[in-house]
């Protein structure tokens, strides 16, 4: 018999997060953060005190050793509280990419960044996308050249989350590049790159459409010497580490989208119960009810596959029950479905509200701006998810493109 229930500990965990967020991050403060383009450090430090930052790391490395189902609960609740998804972005890049960095890192990296990041005193992020593109990782131009006891990095990364926060707090990024381009994706290596190393130049902060409270920027690397102790995993395995990081992030992105969509539906339902038209509340009109029914059905189906996928990740990492590619298929399903569902929920509920829904007095516009980033890309574009799903469903022999 399949058991769809959470453990008592997970239910208490959800309640504790929800209570803390209701007190410390009400919608008024989400709006304030969005308008100020700033993620307050008291909120970041609070997440660290709760054990939510880098929570997937083992206790001996500064985390709490959380499993992926529990971490997904946290992502969902953060999305519910901050519908602009700025705080969820800050959380998930560290829970996912921090996990991959820690898994392949030396103690030097853990001492330099990860233990501090878990306390909200440093930042660990993902620096993969380049000016020439993001989805085609194997086409990146960043180079790794051997020096005496270090790698010499040259290249540029762009559309990177958290660059301003990383400058303020200290920390760095998971970065990949080519050490041997002749080997294709097997010639890529990964390192932890402290953002304050000589030769690293942080470029402009982009004026984004949404997620205003967390920065998006980039950095250039000119003859940056990264010590060997900051290398992640084996030489030539950088591509595979990158794919593992994307996979870990996708389930958390999806959960934060579902959390935000849930909040949007609740805000919408409160409105249609109060708003009168032609002598009765909007909620009594079947056209509105059918709209809600459609959203609610999709919501529950997508939420179920997200938590199934988080469970599969736990089975993969803890017991080896599933292969990485088996789980990747489901992770891509989550990442393909959840952001577009959330965007649709925000769009529909804003339409219920008429002119009010088009104003900044209505909080939903923050959500539609933030969720759009997940539809466009942010841990994998929609068509990339379709490629993965088709490849793992139909078989690789039928989906080769070159």
RODO-2510 file (C-alpha; in nm, 4 decimals, decimal comma):
residues 402
     n   res          X          Y          Z
     1     x     0,0000     0,0000     0,0000
     2     x     0,1352     0,3427    -0,0948
     3     x     0,1581     0,5840     0,1990
     4     x     0,1124     0,9476     0,0966
     5     x     0,1433     1,0864     0,4496
     6     x     0,4315     1,2889     0,5886
     7     x     0,5991     1,1834     0,9112
     8     x     0,5014     1,3516     1,2372
     9     x     0,8398     1,5252     1,2372
    10     x     0,7810     1,6607     0,8871
    11     x     0,4360     1,7912     0,9784
    12     x     0,5804     1,9688     1,2841
    13     x     0,8612     2,1027     1,0673
    14     x     0,6091     2,2476     0,8197
    15     x     0,4088     2,4092     1,0997
    16     x     0,7208     2,5636     1,2538
    17     x     0,8343     2,7159     0,9224
    18     x     0,4862     2,8470     0,8433
    19     x     0,4562     3,0071     1,1866
    20     x     0,7990     3,1744     1,1617
    21     x     0,7296     3,3054     0,8106
    22     x     0,3853     3,4403     0,9040
    23     x     0,5481     3,6369     1,1849
    24     x     0,8650     3,7522     1,0112
    25     x     0,7686     3,7722     0,6442
    26     x     0,4100     3,8960     0,6058
    27     x     0,2974     4,0032     0,2604
    28     x     0,3631     4,3674     0,3451
    29     x     0,7288     4,2906     0,3993
    30     x     0,7489     4,0862     0,0807
    31     x     0,6247     4,3957    -0,1026
    32     x     0,8761     4,6141     0,0811
    33     x     1,1616     4,3812    -0,0147
    34     x     1,0444     4,3766    -0,3757
    35     x     1,0324     4,7557    -0,3957
    36     x     1,3644     4,8053    -0,2151
    37     x     1,5389     4,5409    -0,4269
    38     x     1,6847     4,3958    -0,1104
    39     x     1,6684     4,0737     0,0894
    40     x     1,7011     4,1802     0,4549
    41     x     1,9850     4,0119     0,6383
    42     x     1,7697     3,9546     0,9467
    43     x     1,5536     3,7228     0,7361
    44     x     1,8602     3,5440     0,5989
    45     x     2,0068     3,5072     0,9466
    46     x     1,6701     3,3846     1,0728
    47     x     1,6660     3,1079     0,8130
    48     x     2,0153     3,0136     0,9259
    49     x     1,9056     3,0024     1,2896
    50     x     1,6159     2,7752     1,1898
    51     x     1,8575     2,5390     1,0147
    52     x     1,7032     2,5989     0,6723
    53     x     2,0110     2,7247     0,4891
    54     x     2,2204     2,4479     0,3340
    55     x     1,9906     2,2122     0,5236
    56     x     2,0814     1,9202     0,2975
    57     x     2,4408     1,9218     0,4224
    58     x     2,5311     1,6642     0,6888
    59     x     2,5462     1,7898     1,0462
    60     x     2,9234     1,7499     1,0636
    61     x     2,9536     1,9968     0,7735
    62     x     2,7199     2,2582     0,9177
    63     x     2,3808     2,1461     0,7878
    64     x     2,1057     1,9455     0,9517
    65     x     2,1230     1,6406     0,7242
    66     x     1,7708     1,6970     0,5911
    67     x     1,6298     1,4526     0,3389
    68     x     1,4865     1,5764     0,0110
    69     x     1,1208     1,5410     0,1081
    70     x     1,1782     1,7612     0,4119
    71     x     1,3774     2,0114     0,2067
    72     x     1,0954     2,0201    -0,0489
    73     x     0,8509     2,1053     0,2296
    74     x     1,0700     2,4025     0,3187
    75     x     1,0789     2,5184    -0,0444
    76     x     0,7009     2,4958    -0,0729
    77     x     0,6431     2,6993     0,2427
    78     x     0,8945     2,9638     0,1385
    79     x     0,7165     2,9946    -0,1964
    80     x     0,3847     3,0312    -0,0149
    81     x     0,5213     3,3094     0,2055
    82     x     0,7214     3,4962    -0,0583
    83     x     0,5222     3,4789    -0,3798
    84     x     0,7825     3,6981    -0,5507
    85     x     1,0056     3,3875    -0,5085
    86     x     1,3127     3,5965    -0,4205
    87     x     1,3673     3,4275    -0,0842
    88     x     1,2968     3,0811    -0,2292
    89     x     1,5732     3,1440    -0,4857
    90     x     1,8181     3,2331    -0,2084
    91     x     1,7173     2,9184    -0,0217
    92     x     1,7158     2,6693    -0,3052
    93     x     2,0473     2,7550    -0,4686
    94     x     2,2168     2,6864    -0,1378
    95     x     2,0159     2,3743    -0,0538
    96     x     2,0807     2,2202    -0,3972
    97     x     2,4126     2,3537    -0,5229
    98     x     2,5480     2,3679    -0,1695
    99     x     2,4713     1,9969    -0,1449
   100     x     2,6644     1,9192    -0,4644
   101     x     2,9558     2,1402    -0,3641
   102     x     2,9754     1,9742    -0,0228
   103     x     2,9486     1,6258    -0,1707
   104     x     3,2624     1,6770    -0,3802
   105     x     3,4467     1,9419    -0,1770
   106     x     3,7544     1,9411     0,0411
   107     x     3,7444     2,0567     0,4018
   108     x     3,9036     2,3804     0,2815
   109     x     3,5841     2,4662     0,0892
   110     x     3,3644     2,3645     0,3791
   111     x     3,5606     2,5819     0,6201
   112     x     3,5846     2,8725     0,3761
   113     x     3,2180     2,8903     0,2842
   114     x     2,9735     2,6094     0,3538
   115     x     2,9668     2,6109     0,7327
   116     x     2,9226     2,9878     0,7278
   117     x     2,6540     2,9701     0,4595
   118     x     2,4522     2,7318     0,6766
   119     x     2,4460     3,0041     0,9446
   120     x     2,3465     3,2803     0,7053
   121     x     2,6956     3,4300     0,7229
   122     x     2,8093     3,3485     0,3684
   123     x     2,6645     3,2583     0,0298
   124     x     2,7109     2,9615    -0,2009
   125     x     2,5585     2,9799    -0,5481
   126     x     2,5671     2,8494    -0,9027
   127     x     2,7695     3,0274    -1,1702
   128     x     2,7167     2,8336    -1,4921
   129     x     2,5316     3,0443    -1,7516
   130     x     2,7479     3,2361    -1,9993
   131     x     2,6752     3,5224    -2,2408
   132     x     2,6555     3,2709    -2,5260
   133     x     2,3892     3,0604    -2,3577
   134     x     2,2903     2,8508    -2,0606
   135     x     2,1113     2,5344    -2,1689
   136     x     2,3975     2,4032    -2,3830
   137     x     2,6482     2,3498    -2,1029
   138     x     2,8937     2,1730    -2,3330
   139     x     2,9188     2,4883    -2,5495
   140     x     3,0584     2,7052    -2,2707
   141     x     3,3741     2,9054    -2,3375
   142     x     3,5247     2,9335    -1,9880
   143     x     3,8674     2,7679    -1,9781
   144     x     4,0648     2,5986    -1,7020
   145     x     4,4409     2,5926    -1,7575
   146     x     4,6837     2,4117    -1,5282
   147     x     4,9204     2,6136    -1,3132
   148     x     5,1499     2,5106    -1,0306
   149     x     4,9053     2,3802    -0,7704
   150     x     4,6093     2,5690    -0,9104
   151     x     4,3745     2,6157    -1,2037
   152     x     4,3835     2,9386    -1,4050
   153     x     4,0302     3,0435    -1,5025
   154     x     3,9354     3,2708    -1,7907
   155     x     3,5819     3,3407    -1,9023
   156     x     3,2570     3,5081    -1,8093
   157     x     2,9380     3,4018    -1,6328
   158     x     2,6126     3,5952    -1,6528
   159     x     2,2515     3,5944    -1,5260
   160     x     2,3836     3,4619    -1,1953
   161     x     2,1646     3,4755    -0,8844
   162     x     2,2931     3,6398    -0,5682
   163     x     2,6025     3,8272    -0,6872
   164     x     2,5296     4,1338    -0,4721
   165     x     2,4475     3,9164    -0,1712
   166     x     2,7674     3,7176    -0,2230
   167     x     2,9708     4,0397    -0,2321
   168     x     2,8088     4,1584     0,0890
   169     x     2,8207     3,8302     0,2801
   170     x     3,1277     3,6675     0,1297
   171     x     3,1297     3,3266    -0,0340
   172     x     3,1431     3,2046    -0,3901
   173     x     3,0095     2,9897    -0,6690
   174     x     3,0099     2,6471    -0,8274
   175     x     3,1816     2,7147    -1,1619
   176     x     3,2585     2,4860    -1,4551
   177     x     3,4836     2,5255    -1,7560
   178     x     3,6884     2,3339    -2,0102
   179     x     4,0225     2,1875    -1,9110
   180     x     4,0325     1,9861    -2,2386
   181     x     3,7883     2,0905    -2,5080
   182     x     3,8918     1,8028    -2,7351
   183     x     3,7142     1,5622    -2,4983
   184     x     3,3795     1,7392    -2,5245
   185     x     3,1699     1,7389    -2,2087
   186     x     3,4139     1,4887    -2,0553
   187     x     3,6764     1,7620    -2,0654
   188     x     3,4993     1,9888    -1,8167
   189     x     3,6026     2,0419    -1,4540
   190     x     3,4271     2,2123    -1,1612
   191     x     3,5652     2,4333    -0,8856
   192     x     3,4455     2,6420    -0,5960
   193     x     3,5250     3,0013    -0,6945
   194     x     3,5405     3,2576    -0,4099
   195     x     3,4038     3,5795    -0,5515
   196     x     3,6800     3,7873    -0,3937
   197     x     3,9723     3,6113    -0,5629
   198     x     4,2084     3,8401    -0,7604
   199     x     4,1009     3,8563    -1,1234
   200     x     3,7264     3,8163    -1,0533
   201     x     3,5280     4,1219    -1,1586
   202     x     3,1592     4,1392    -1,0677
   203     x     2,9659     4,2947    -1,3557
   204     x     2,6401     4,4898    -1,3545
   205     x     2,3290     4,3986    -1,1614
   206     x     2,0488     4,3346    -1,4093
   207     x     1,7245     4,5265    -1,3781
   208     x     1,5029     4,2199    -1,3695
   209     x     1,1316     4,1921    -1,4408
   210     x     1,0753     4,0072    -1,1142
   211     x     1,2423     3,8468    -0,8104
   212     x     1,3529     4,1997    -0,7274
   213     x     1,4721     4,1312    -0,3724
   214     x     1,7557     3,9032    -0,4833
   215     x     2,0201     4,0264    -0,7243
   216     x     2,1017     3,8865    -1,0665
   217     x     2,4417     3,9764    -1,2063
   218     x     2,7537     3,8240    -1,3507
   219     x     3,1296     3,8081    -1,3203
   220     x     3,4336     3,7983    -1,5427
   221     x     3,7373     3,5816    -1,4693
   222     x     4,0767     3,6975    -1,5951
   223     x     4,3698     3,4694    -1,5095
   224     x     4,2042     3,3761    -1,1793
   225     x     4,4150     3,1312    -0,9818
   226     x     4,1950     2,8790    -0,8004
   227     x     4,3884     2,6483    -0,5637
   228     x     4,3639     2,2741    -0,6237
   229     x     4,1966     2,2328    -0,2853
   230     x     3,8979     2,4204    -0,4286
   231     x     3,8482     2,1707    -0,7124
   232     x     3,5209     1,9797    -0,6899
   233     x     3,5353     1,6122    -0,7753
   234     x     3,7650     1,4617    -1,0330
   235     x     3,9171     1,6422    -1,3289
   236     x     3,6891     1,5993    -1,6308
   237     x     3,3737     1,5375    -1,4260
   238     x     3,2461     1,8942    -1,4148
   239     x     2,9615     1,8348    -1,6601
   240     x     2,8219     1,5518    -1,4503
   241     x     2,8411     1,7540    -1,1299
   242     x     2,6553     2,0342    -1,3068
   243     x     2,3767     1,7976    -1,4110
   244     x     2,3466     1,6699    -1,0544
   245     x     2,3154     2,0262    -0,9297
   246     x     2,0447     2,1093    -1,1820
   247     x     1,8532     1,7983    -1,0786
   248     x     1,8718     1,8848    -0,7103
   249     x     1,7525     2,2401    -0,7770
   250     x     1,4617     2,1429    -1,0017
   251     x     1,2542     1,9733    -0,7357
   252     x     1,2948     2,2755    -0,5064
   253     x     1,2103     2,5246    -0,7829
   254     x     0,8965     2,3233    -0,8529
   255     x     0,7952     2,3118    -0,4877
   256     x     0,8362     2,6868    -0,4463
   257     x     0,6152     2,7372    -0,7537
   258     x     0,3463     2,5148    -0,6036
   259     x     0,3659     2,7054    -0,2750
   260     x     0,3264     3,0383    -0,4523
   261     x     0,0384     2,9036    -0,6626
   262     x    -0,1404     2,7826    -0,3505
   263     x    -0,1146     3,1306    -0,1990
   264     x    -0,2432     3,2870    -0,5198
   265     x    -0,5464     3,0569    -0,5252
   266     x    -0,6230     3,1404    -0,1636
   267     x    -0,5952     3,5149    -0,2287
   268     x    -0,8172     3,4693    -0,5331
   269     x    -1,0787     3,2682    -0,3421
   270     x    -1,0937     3,5290    -0,0665
   271     x    -1,1594     3,7908    -0,3339
   272     x    -1,4341     3,6066    -0,5231
   273     x    -1,6182     3,5299    -0,1975
   274     x    -1,6344     3,9003    -0,1150
   275     x    -1,6630     4,0669    -0,4557
   276     x    -2,0231     4,1157    -0,5707
   277     x    -2,1405     4,1263    -0,9305
   278     x    -2,5042     4,1400    -1,0417
   279     x    -2,6273     4,0823    -0,6887
   280     x    -2,4164     3,7882    -0,5767
   281     x    -2,0542     3,6974    -0,4991
   282     x    -1,8341     3,6042    -0,7935
   283     x    -1,7750     3,2671    -0,6290
   284     x    -2,1342     3,1673    -0,7050
   285     x    -2,0809     3,1894    -1,0805
   286     x    -2,0114     2,8579    -1,2465
   287     x    -1,7639     3,0122    -1,4880
   288     x    -1,5429     3,1125    -1,1936
   289     x    -1,5969     2,7752    -1,0240
   290     x    -1,4894     2,5846    -1,3351
   291     x    -1,1787     2,8005    -1,3587
   292     x    -1,0951     2,7174    -0,9971
   293     x    -1,1694     2,3474    -1,0464
   294     x    -0,9268     2,3326    -1,3365
   295     x    -0,6531     2,4997    -1,1339
   296     x    -0,7151     2,2902    -0,8229
   297     x    -0,7026     1,9603    -1,0139
   298     x    -0,3767     2,0488    -1,1869
   299     x    -0,2352     2,1780    -0,8598
   300     x    -0,2903     1,8550    -0,6689
   301     x    -0,1582     1,6409    -0,9542
   302     x     0,1598     1,8471    -0,9880
   303     x     0,2144     1,8670    -0,6136
   304     x     0,1870     1,4879    -0,5939
   305     x     0,4495     1,4300    -0,8619
   306     x     0,6817     1,6797    -0,6913
   307     x     0,6724     1,4940    -0,3617
   308     x     0,6993     1,1584    -0,5356
   309     x     1,0111     1,2892    -0,7071
   310     x     1,1573     1,4179    -0,3794
   311     x     1,0942     1,0703    -0,2343
   312     x     1,2669     0,9139    -0,5362
   313     x     1,5681     1,1368    -0,4728
   314     x     1,5856     1,0106    -0,1161
   315     x     1,5628     0,6539    -0,2420
   316     x     1,8404     0,7221    -0,4945
   317     x     2,0797     0,8803    -0,2466
   318     x     2,0021     0,6631     0,0551
   319     x     1,9418     0,3211    -0,1003
   320     x     2,0365     0,3358    -0,4696
   321     x     1,6850     0,2222    -0,5579
   322     x     1,6646     0,4489    -0,8630
   323     x     1,9324     0,5468    -1,1111
   324     x     2,0146     0,9160    -1,1622
   325     x     1,8563     0,9113    -1,5082
   326     x     1,5352     0,7561    -1,3784
   327     x     1,5042     1,0380    -1,1281
   328     x     1,6084     1,3025    -1,3826
   329     x     1,3046     1,2162    -1,5935
   330     x     1,0708     1,2951    -1,3047
   331     x     1,2658     1,6051    -1,2043
   332     x     1,2221     1,7381    -1,5570
   333     x     0,8503     1,6636    -1,5397
   334     x     0,8315     1,8709    -1,2209
   335     x     1,0330     2,1584    -1,3647
   336     x     0,8309     2,1599    -1,6859
   337     x     0,4884     2,1470    -1,5210
   338     x     0,5114     2,3463    -1,1970
   339     x     0,6274     2,6900    -1,3180
   340     x     0,3771     2,6999    -1,6036
   341     x     0,0998     2,5871    -1,3714
   342     x     0,1887     2,8590    -1,1217
   343     x     0,2018     3,1233    -1,3952
   344     x    -0,1424     3,0119    -1,5134
   345     x    -0,2816     3,0315    -1,1590
   346     x    -0,1534     3,3855    -1,1108
   347     x    -0,2864     3,4898    -1,4519
   348     x    -0,6327     3,3470    -1,3919
   349     x    -0,6730     3,4820    -1,0400
   350     x    -0,5606     3,8265    -1,1529
   351     x    -0,8269     3,8144    -1,4241
   352     x    -1,0894     3,7400    -1,1575
   353     x    -0,9954     4,0668    -0,9922
   354     x    -1,0423     4,2914    -1,2919
   355     x    -0,8768     4,6324    -1,2690
   356     x    -0,7620     4,5700    -0,9107
   357     x    -0,5575     4,2724    -1,0297
   358     x    -0,3648     4,5051    -1,2611
   359     x    -0,2488     4,7327    -0,9789
   360     x     0,0382     4,7019    -0,7355
   361     x    -0,2155     4,7164    -0,4555
   362     x    -0,2776     4,3553    -0,5534
   363     x     0,0162     4,1375    -0,4426
   364     x    -0,0303     3,8868    -0,7233
   365     x     0,1655     4,0944    -0,9741
   366     x     0,4821     4,0222    -0,7720
   367     x     0,4151     3,6539    -0,8153
   368     x     0,3549     3,6563    -1,1884
   369     x     0,6798     3,8513    -1,2360
   370     x     0,8789     3,6137    -1,0188
   371     x     0,7344     3,2874    -1,1476
   372     x     0,8069     3,3940    -1,5062
   373     x     1,1796     3,3502    -1,4379
   374     x     1,1229     2,9793    -1,3738
   375     x     0,9253     2,9458    -1,6968
   376     x     1,1977     3,1155    -1,8998
   377     x     1,4884     2,9216    -1,7540
   378     x     1,6332     2,9255    -1,4012
   379     x     1,7619     2,5684    -1,3534
   380     x     1,6594     2,4592    -1,7010
   381     x     1,4446     2,5902    -1,9862
   382     x     1,1101     2,4246    -2,0626
   383     x     1,2194     2,2699    -2,3913
   384     x     1,5259     2,1186    -2,2242
   385     x     1,2899     1,9458    -1,9807
   386     x     1,0918     1,8094    -2,2746
   387     x     1,4119     1,6742    -2,4291
   388     x     1,4994     1,4912    -2,1071
   389     x     1,1472     1,3527    -2,0636
   390     x     1,1287     1,2314    -2,4245
   391     x     1,4802     1,0823    -2,4143
   392     x     1,4152     0,8837    -2,0979
   393     x     1,0669     0,7764    -2,2128
   394     x     1,1309     0,6884    -2,5772
   395     x     1,4923     0,5813    -2,5462
   396     x     1,8189     0,7490    -2,6347
   397     x     1,8545     0,5766    -2,9712
   398     x     1,5423     0,7574    -3,0904
   399     x     1,6245     1,1027    -2,9580
   400     x     1,9811     1,1631    -3,0719
   401     x     2,0108     1,5022    -3,2398
   402     x     2,3779     1,4826    -3,3391
***
